Amino acid sequence: MVVDTLYTGGRIRTFDPDRPWAEALGVTGDRISFIGSAEDAPAARRTVDLHGRLLTPGVADTHNHLLLGFDDLAVSLEGVTSLDTVRARIGAFAERHPELRWICAENALYSVVEGRRPRAADLAGVTDRPVFITTYDQHSVWLNRPALAELGILNGGDIAWGNPEIDRVTGEPTGWITDFYTSAMTTDGLRELQRDIPMYSPDRRYRKIVNSLAMAARFGITSVVEPQVPLAELPLFDRADREGRLTARTTAAIYHPVGADGDFRARITDAIRSTPAHDRFRLGMVKLYADDVIEPHTAAMLEDYANRPGHRGHTSMEPGEFTKLFVELDRLGYQVHTHATGDWGIRLTLDAIEAARRSNGDRDARHGIVHVECLAPEDLPRFRELGVVAAMQPRHASPDLVAGTWMENVGEDRWDRAWRFRSLVDSGARVTFSSDWQVGEMDPLVGVYSAMTRARLDGGDAWTTDERLDLDRTLQAYTKGGAEAFHREDSLGMLRTGYLADLVVWSADLYALEPAQILAQQADLTVVGGEPVHDRHGELDGPFVVDTAPGPAGPGGACSEPSADHHCHSHAH
């Protein structure tokens, strides 16, 4: 036997229980054709010397918002903590871009104005053009007065992509819009956004997809799940496929808005039937929301928020209606992944999955609960019992993201419910890790570090350390766990003869490093189906995707040359 490419000279972690480690791996065409000892390795047309580096299965980023990405014609407010800086960045951007009718910005912090939500008045005098700003978690929008006028909100008009906040004293809109992300993904909401806000034009949304995929290749990611795709934007993925820009195997979950009826579900079915699964793109999942997020007190909690007595947030739908919808989606054969952050939201989803099993019979659906931020102890074993996938983001548990608002809202008495990685893995539940890009950094090594330390990126303030995982189980959640979550374990997630050759060569042997040292590493080589999509050192001397997109380039997703005009990374839930 002669293989096309042989990888040898380093450590190969397969995650195959029958052969956990190997010394050599051969690839022929798009499949792994040999795995074993260096002594038994076959002849090869090309050999890659690993020089002691680690080779693993490619990363499956199972919650990656390709459509959010970064916009090269928007202001990045990532990490900006003062209103003066917000005003300065937007003003300078407006001066540099007189051709833009709207000034758009992304990643604003809720706390940028101390003690209250930002208002239109806070942007007065910066520019006479409309300003549209999304928050870091994509759940709210901040408008200036010209934008309120342009959209008709100033005169009492409604918008389909959110709920304008009204000042209780003056009765006028404040410039703050809530419930943005879920409303924006509805048919009417997206139609209005595409009509009014340039950042949502199909061409700019398409650029976000391909830029995000190019970034994924640099980070060792070979499979992605875009977890919330409106039906109207499915053609963007078809375009990326036709143009050869799907550098990762891409699964799109179709967003099911609150209130959508049987006709909408029939349209989902038609879309799935007309888009047969193939090598790089597939449909089949549906995305629901059980609740919102903890930071603005809108996640559904079993007990009062610690700093807001009498308030427990709310579910996205009346619980009975949510359960009825879930049972129907399960009956139709969909795999449902549900956003749930609060312990009540998580319990509601588990109850709905259990109701679907009673009504429709037990099947290997692998419904998922996304985020699982605050998990009641009595609900933890139900993940394994019901076959539920916990789709979690390790970076979200970092103290430099949750210290303050999240911790104070939940209260110290419930911190032991936070992001229970180890408890879920130990229970036998299926757990998959992901980035939640662009809400969090896409770099999986940031997530690996966070899962191992539960600390800030600078190493300080580790918390809830009983939930830390070791490197091996963390990497398994990013690889084998991702394949299992979406029924791909027969061909992906492990390095085994006959499996698809999706793999990553890291810049060092991660197992020989301390967690802090892992943050300085990167993917040297990313291979999808035997083809290099990222080749940092030109080791395969073949065609590969040349990434010219702006954005994260260094360890931890940090930009090599940060600017206010493009995004490095952001954080939220």
C-alpha positions as a printed Julia matrix, in Angstrom:
573×3 Matrix{Float64}:
   0.0    0.0    0.0
   1.12   3.54  -0.8
  -0.76   6.37   0.92
  -1.06   9.91  -0.37
   0.18  11.57   2.82
   1.82  10.14   5.92
   1.99  12.04   9.21
   4.67  10.79  11.6
   7.27  11.93  14.09
   4.91  13.26  16.76
   2.05  12.29  19.04
  -1.29  11.3   17.51
  -4.32  11.29  19.82
  -7.05   9.34  18.06
  -9.87   9.23  20.67
 -10.52   5.74  19.32
 -10.93   3.5   22.39
  -9.44   0.59  20.44
  -6.25   2.54  19.67
  -6.06   5.74  21.76
  -2.6    6.79  20.54
  -0.59   6.23  17.37
   2.78   7.12  15.89
   1.79   7.43  12.25
  -1.33   8.24  10.25
  -1.84   7.8    6.52
  -4.39   9.55   4.31
  -5.53   8.39   0.88
  -8.04  10.57  -0.92
 -10.44  11.96   1.68
 -10.1    9.05   4.16
  -7.71   7.78   6.79
  -6.1    4.72   5.24
  -3.56   3.79   7.93
  -3.06   4.38  11.63
  -0.5    2.61  13.77
   3.17   2.47  14.62
   5.9    4.27  12.72
   7.59   0.92  12.12
   4.51  -0.43  10.32
   3.8    2.75   8.35
   3.37   2.29   4.58
   5.21   4.12   1.86
   3.83   7.57   1.07
   3.85   9.99  -1.81
   4.35  12.77   0.72
   5.42  12.73   4.35
   4.76  15.38   7.0
   7.24  15.3    9.88
   5.36  16.35  13.01
   8.62  17.18  14.85
   7.06  16.19  18.16
   3.82  18.13  17.65
   0.35  16.84  18.51
  -2.1   15.67  15.85
  -5.77  15.27  16.8
  -9.13  15.0   15.07
 -10.3   18.34  13.7
 -12.27  20.56  16.05
 -16.06  20.5   15.78
 -17.3   23.97  16.77
 -20.91  23.05  17.39
 -22.19  26.56  18.15
 -20.57  29.07  15.82
 -22.6   32.03  14.56
 -21.02  32.36  11.12
 -23.69  34.91  10.21
 -22.7   37.22  13.06
 -19.02  37.17  12.25
 -17.36  40.54  12.05
 -18.32  43.33   9.66
 -15.51  45.25   7.99
 -17.77  48.29   7.63
 -18.81  48.46  11.27
 -17.16  49.93  14.37
 -15.89  47.42  16.92
 -16.78  48.39  20.49
 -15.35  45.16  21.89
 -14.02  45.78  25.38
 -14.91  49.48  25.4
 -15.97  50.45  28.93
 -16.51  54.21  28.69
 -19.08  56.3   26.86
 -16.38  58.79  25.84
 -14.54  56.04  23.95
 -17.75  54.88  22.28
 -18.43  58.41  21.09
 -14.85  58.91  19.92
 -14.74  55.66  17.93
 -18.08  56.25  16.24
 -17.25  59.86  15.48
 -13.86  59.01  13.99
 -15.37  56.18  11.93
 -18.08  58.51  10.59
 -15.44  61.02   9.52
 -13.46  58.33   7.69
 -16.55  57.02   5.92
 -18.61  59.94   4.58
 -20.04  57.6    1.94
 -22.01  55.55   4.52
 -25.59  56.63   5.15
 -25.81  54.56   8.36
 -23.06  54.18  10.94
 -23.14  50.65  12.36
 -21.25  49.33  15.39
 -21.04  46.02  17.22
 -20.23  44.52  20.65
 -21.32  47.33  22.98
 -21.34  46.56  26.7
 -24.51  47.07  28.72
 -22.41  48.76  31.41
 -20.85  51.37  29.14
 -23.07  53.93  30.9
 -22.84  53.45  34.64
 -26.02  52.6   36.54
 -28.43  52.46  33.6
 -28.92  51.33  30.04
 -27.49  53.55  27.28
 -29.83  56.05  25.57
 -30.06  57.93  22.32
 -29.12  61.11  24.17
 -25.74  59.57  25.0
 -24.89  59.7   21.28
 -26.06  63.27  20.68
 -23.64  65.35  18.62
 -21.44  62.45  17.49
 -22.85  62.42  13.95
 -25.99  63.63  12.22
 -26.36  60.24  10.48
 -28.33  57.32  11.95
 -26.35  55.1   14.32
 -27.18  51.41  14.88
 -25.27  49.53  17.61
 -25.67  45.89  18.66
 -24.69  44.72  22.14
 -22.04  42.07  22.73
 -24.68  39.36  23.18
 -26.79  40.42  20.18
 -29.89  40.67  22.38
 -30.24  44.47  22.35
 -29.71  47.45  20.03
 -28.78  51.06  20.8
 -29.95  53.81  18.43
 -29.31  57.54  18.23
 -32.07  60.09  17.64
 -31.61  60.28  13.82
 -31.99  56.48  13.71
 -35.17  56.64  15.8
 -36.54  59.22  13.37
 -35.47  57.3   10.27
 -37.16  54.12  11.51
 -40.35  55.91  12.59
 -39.87  54.94  16.23
 -39.67  58.56  17.31
 -43.27  59.04  16.2
 -44.55  55.95  17.98
 -43.98  53.46  15.17
 -43.21  49.79  15.76
 -40.4   47.68  14.32
 -40.5   43.96  13.6
 -36.97  43.26  14.88
 -37.33  44.3   18.51
 -39.21  46.16  21.21
 -38.4   49.87  21.67
 -37.97  50.86  25.3
 -40.22  53.76  26.34
 -39.28  56.25  29.05
 -41.84  55.93  31.85
 -41.73  59.65  32.6
 -41.65  61.27  29.16
 -43.39  58.51  27.2
 -40.75  58.82  24.48
 -38.49  56.07  23.1
 -35.14  55.99  24.87
 -33.13  54.62  21.95
 -32.78  51.16  23.49
 -34.3   48.11  21.73
 -34.81  44.8   23.56
 -35.5   41.25  22.3
 -33.43  41.96  19.2
 -31.8   38.67  18.34
 -34.89  36.47  18.39
 -37.05  39.1   16.65
 -34.41  39.86  14.03
 -34.41  36.25  12.84
 -38.13  36.18  12.06
 -39.26  36.59   8.46
 -40.66  40.08   9.05
 -37.8   41.15  11.28
 -35.11  40.14   8.82
 -37.02  41.71   5.92
 -37.13  45.07   7.72
 -33.47  44.85   8.74
 -32.39  44.11   5.18
 -34.5   47.02   3.96
 -33.32  49.59   6.51
 -29.94  48.62   8.01
 -27.03  48.21   5.55
 -25.19  45.8    7.85
 -27.9   43.21   7.14
 -27.71  43.31   3.35
 -27.22  39.84   1.81
 -23.77  40.75   0.5
 -22.5   41.9    3.89
 -24.01  38.89   5.62
 -22.33  36.65   3.03
 -18.98  38.29   3.7
 -19.43  37.49   7.38
 -19.96  33.8    6.59
 -16.87  33.42   4.42
 -14.7   35.51   6.76
 -15.81  33.4    9.72
 -15.07  30.18   7.83
 -11.6   31.41   6.88
 -10.98  32.16  10.54
 -12.24  28.71  11.52
  -9.67  27.09   9.22
  -6.88  29.04  10.94
  -8.04  27.76  14.32
  -8.11  24.04  13.49
 -11.89  23.87  13.08
 -13.09  21.34  10.52
 -16.83  21.22  11.36
 -19.16  24.03  12.39
 -22.81  24.33  13.34
 -24.43  27.67  12.54
 -27.05  27.49  15.29
 -29.61  30.03  14.13
 -30.27  30.48  10.41
 -33.42  32.19   9.14
 -35.04  30.37   6.24
 -34.57  33.5    4.13
 -30.78  33.31   4.5
 -30.28  29.69   3.49
 -29.34  30.83  -0.07
 -26.22  32.48   1.38
 -24.9   29.05   2.39
 -25.8   27.63  -1.01
 -23.75  30.44  -2.56
 -20.79  29.66  -0.28
 -21.04  26.02  -1.26
 -21.19  26.79  -4.99
 -18.23  29.15  -4.71
 -16.12  26.61  -2.8
 -15.96  28.71   0.36
 -17.21  26.06   2.8
 -13.8   25.21   4.21
 -15.47  23.41   7.13
 -18.3   20.88   7.13
 -21.22  23.16   7.88
 -24.54  22.29   9.49
 -27.25  24.96   9.61
 -29.93  24.91  12.31
 -33.1   26.64  11.16
 -34.52  29.12  13.62
 -38.14  28.52  14.64
 -39.61  31.86  15.82
 -42.09  32.09  18.66
 -45.58  31.99  17.16
 -44.6   30.28  13.91
 -47.29  27.8   12.82
 -47.63  24.55  10.92
 -47.15  26.3    7.58
 -43.72  27.48   8.74
 -42.79  23.96   9.83
 -43.87  22.7    6.41
 -41.47  25.21   4.88
 -38.68  23.85   7.08
 -39.45  20.34   5.84
 -39.46  21.52   2.23
 -36.1   23.26   2.73
 -34.56  20.12   4.22
 -35.93  17.89   1.46
 -34.66  20.23  -1.24
 -31.19  20.45   0.36
 -29.86  16.9    0.49
 -27.01  16.29   2.91
 -23.63  16.18   1.23
 -19.95  16.49   1.99
 -19.82  20.11   3.16
 -23.37  21.27   3.95
 -26.45  19.83   5.62
 -29.71  20.84   7.32
 -31.92  18.95   9.74
 -31.82  20.8   13.05
 -34.28  23.32  14.48
 -33.38  26.04  17.0
 -35.71  27.08  19.84
 -35.43  29.44  22.8
 -36.61  28.4   26.26
 -35.52  31.68  27.86
 -33.19  34.63  27.31
 -29.97  35.56  29.18
 -29.0   36.1   32.8
 -27.23  39.47  32.53
 -30.37  41.6   31.91
 -32.43  39.4   34.29
 -34.38  37.82  31.39
 -33.3   34.19  31.78
 -35.9   32.02  33.52
 -34.84  31.12  37.09
 -36.41  28.72  39.58
 -35.87  31.24  42.38
 -35.64  35.03  42.51
 -32.59  36.78  41.13
 -30.26  37.48  44.07
 -30.25  41.24  43.45
 -33.87  41.59  42.29
 -36.3   40.12  44.85
 -39.6   39.03  43.4
 -38.21  38.66  39.87
 -37.38  35.32  38.24
 -37.18  36.29  34.58
 -39.47  34.58  32.1
 -39.65  31.76  29.6
 -39.73  32.63  25.91
 -43.13  30.97  25.56
 -45.84  29.91  27.96
 -44.52  26.56  29.29
 -47.46  24.52  28.04
 -47.16  25.99  24.55
 -43.4   25.41  24.52
 -43.86  21.76  25.44
 -46.6   21.31  22.83
 -44.32  22.79  20.14
 -41.39  20.63  21.2
 -43.49  17.45  21.08
 -44.64  18.4   17.57
 -41.09  19.06  16.33
 -39.95  15.74  17.76
 -42.91  13.98  16.08
 -41.81  15.47  12.75
 -38.38  13.93  13.26
 -36.33  17.06  13.83
 -33.34  17.27  16.1
 -34.05  20.26  18.33
 -31.4   22.4   19.98
 -32.76  24.8   22.56
 -31.15  27.89  24.07
 -31.58  27.69  27.85
 -29.41  29.52  30.39
 -31.45  29.78  33.6
 -32.24  26.74  35.75
 -35.97  27.13  35.06
 -35.36  27.4   31.31
 -33.19  24.27  31.42
 -35.81  22.36  33.44
 -38.58  23.41  31.07
 -36.56  22.04  28.14
 -35.81  18.76  29.91
 -39.5   18.42  30.78
 -40.42  19.03  27.12
 -37.94  16.39  25.93
 -39.38  13.93  28.43
 -42.91  14.77  27.24
 -41.85  14.17  23.63
 -40.46  10.78  24.56
 -43.73   9.81  26.3
 -45.83  11.02  23.38
 -43.76   9.92  20.4
 -41.73   7.03  21.74
 -38.06   6.79  22.54
 -35.64   7.41  19.67
 -32.01   8.45  19.43
 -32.9   12.09  18.8
 -29.99  13.66  20.72
 -31.87  16.87  21.34
 -29.53  19.5   22.71
 -29.65  22.18  25.37
 -27.37  25.07  24.49
 -25.36  27.01  27.13
 -26.61  25.26  30.34
 -25.29  28.11  32.45
 -27.14  27.51  35.73
 -28.13  23.88  36.29
 -30.18  22.73  39.28
 -28.61  19.66  40.96
 -31.7   17.48  40.57
 -31.73  18.09  36.8
 -28.12  17.09  36.14
 -28.72  13.3   35.83
 -31.61  13.89  33.44
 -29.19  14.75  30.6
 -27.87  11.18  30.54
 -31.25   9.62  31.3
 -32.95  11.45  28.41
 -30.03  11.25  25.97
 -29.72  15.05  25.89
 -26.61  16.77  24.55
 -25.19  19.56  26.73
 -23.82  22.03  24.17
 -21.62  24.32  26.24
 -19.04  27.09  25.85
 -16.12  26.9   28.33
 -15.06  30.51  27.8
 -18.4   31.69  29.18
 -17.38  30.42  32.61
 -14.31  32.68  32.78
 -14.34  35.12  35.72
 -13.26  37.99  33.48
 -16.6   37.57  31.71
 -18.98  36.64  34.52
 -17.54  38.48  37.51
 -19.9   41.31  38.3
 -23.24  41.14  36.5
 -23.66  37.35  36.07
 -22.31  36.43  39.5
 -24.28  39.16  41.26
 -27.53  38.35  39.45
 -27.34  34.65  40.26
 -25.93  35.06  43.77
 -23.11  33.15  45.45
 -25.47  30.53  46.86
 -26.06  29.3   43.29
 -22.53  29.57  41.89
 -22.13  25.83  42.29
 -24.75  25.46  39.52
 -22.62  27.36  37.0
 -21.34  25.64  33.84
 -21.05  22.16  35.36
 -18.62  20.7   32.82
 -17.03  18.01  34.97
 -20.26  16.97  36.67
 -21.98  16.43  33.33
 -19.05  14.54  31.81
 -18.71  12.38  34.95
 -22.44  11.61  34.84
 -22.08  10.04  31.4
 -23.97  12.77  29.59
 -23.0   13.75  26.05
 -21.12  17.05  26.23
 -19.9   19.1   23.29
 -17.83  22.28  23.57
 -17.91  25.26  21.23
 -17.04  28.93  20.9
 -20.36  30.75  20.42
 -18.48  32.97  17.96
 -18.78  35.89  17.61
 -20.19  36.15  21.11
 -16.94  34.54  22.32
 -13.5   34.05  20.79
 -13.48  31.42  18.07
 -10.07  30.01  19.03
 -10.76  26.6   20.63
  -7.55  26.81  22.65
  -9.09  29.7   24.6
 -11.94  27.36  25.44
  -9.52  24.54  26.31
  -7.69  26.81  28.74
 -10.96  28.01  30.27
 -12.29  24.48  30.79
  -9.03  23.43  32.44
  -8.64  26.43  34.74
 -11.99  28.23  35.26
  -9.73  31.3   35.53
  -9.2   34.61  33.81
  -6.99  34.56  30.75
  -4.26  36.07  32.9
  -4.53  33.08  35.25
  -6.19  34.88  38.15
  -9.42  34.48  40.1
 -10.2   30.84  39.34
 -13.68  29.96  40.61
 -15.92  26.88  40.95
 -12.76  24.84  40.43
 -14.49  21.52  41.16
 -15.89  21.75  37.62
 -12.49  21.9   35.9
 -11.65  19.25  33.3
  -8.3   17.83  32.26
  -6.93  18.39  28.76
  -7.91  14.99  27.39
 -11.59  15.19  28.3
 -11.71  18.79  27.13
 -10.29  17.95  23.71
 -12.67  15.01  23.49
 -15.63  17.38  23.97
 -14.32  19.49  21.09
 -13.84  16.53  18.75
 -15.53  13.2   19.45
 -18.25  14.92  21.48
 -19.09  17.21  18.59
 -19.4   14.33  16.14
 -21.64  12.38  18.52
 -23.87  15.38  19.14
 -24.96  15.41  15.51
 -24.93  11.69  14.64
 -21.57  11.81  12.81
 -19.61   9.41  15.03
 -19.47   6.8   12.24
 -17.16   8.99  10.16
 -15.9   11.94  12.22
 -14.57  12.81  15.68
 -11.98  10.02  15.87
  -8.89   9.08  13.89
  -9.67   5.58  12.66
  -9.11   3.74   9.39
 -11.95   4.51   7.0
 -12.98   7.73   8.75
 -12.9   11.08   6.97
  -9.47  12.69   7.15
 -10.43  15.78   9.17
  -7.49  16.59  11.4
  -5.39  19.33  12.93
  -1.68  19.54  13.66
  -1.08  21.82  16.65
   2.05  23.93  17.04
   3.26  21.82  20.0
   2.38  18.75  22.0
  -0.43  20.25  24.09
  -0.2   17.36  26.57
   3.33  18.47  27.52
   2.25  22.04  28.39
   0.78  23.84  31.34
  -2.66  25.43  30.68
  -1.19  28.95  30.41
   1.25  27.73  27.75
  -1.61  26.3   25.69
  -2.94  29.82  25.14
   0.21  30.64  23.15
  -0.26  27.73  20.72
  -2.13  27.58  17.43
  -3.07  25.28  14.59
  -0.2   24.75  12.16
  -2.19  22.64   9.72
  -5.93  22.11   9.26
  -7.08  19.34   6.93
 -10.67  18.64   5.81
 -11.28  15.47   3.83
  -7.57  15.11   3.18
  -7.28  18.63   1.76
  -5.4   21.4    3.57
  -7.56  24.45   4.28
  -4.91  26.09   6.46
  -1.19  25.41   6.1
   0.8   27.8    8.26
   4.23  26.59   7.16
   3.41  25.3    3.66
   4.04  21.73   4.77
   1.79  20.08   2.2
   2.93  22.19  -0.77
  -0.51  21.97  -2.28
  -3.54  24.16  -2.88
  -5.08  25.52   0.27
  -7.29  28.41   1.25
  -5.27  31.59   1.47
  -6.87  33.68   4.21
  -6.87  37.39   3.53
  -9.82  38.23   5.76
  -9.34  40.71   8.59
  -9.81  39.6   12.15
  -8.22  37.46  14.83
  -4.74  36.3   13.98
  -2.84  35.63  17.21
  -3.25  33.48  20.29
  -6.6   33.75  21.99
  -8.15  35.48  19.0
  -6.29  38.74  19.56
  -5.81  40.91  16.51
  -2.26  41.51  15.42
  -3.18  45.09  14.58
  -6.36  46.05  16.44
  -8.45  48.8   14.92
 -11.82  50.34  15.6
 -13.04  49.27  12.17
 -12.95  45.53  12.63
 -13.54  42.94  15.29
 -10.96  41.04  17.27
 -13.24  39.14  19.65
 -16.1   39.72  22.0
 -17.75  37.92  24.84
 -21.17  37.18  26.22
 -23.7   34.43  26.41
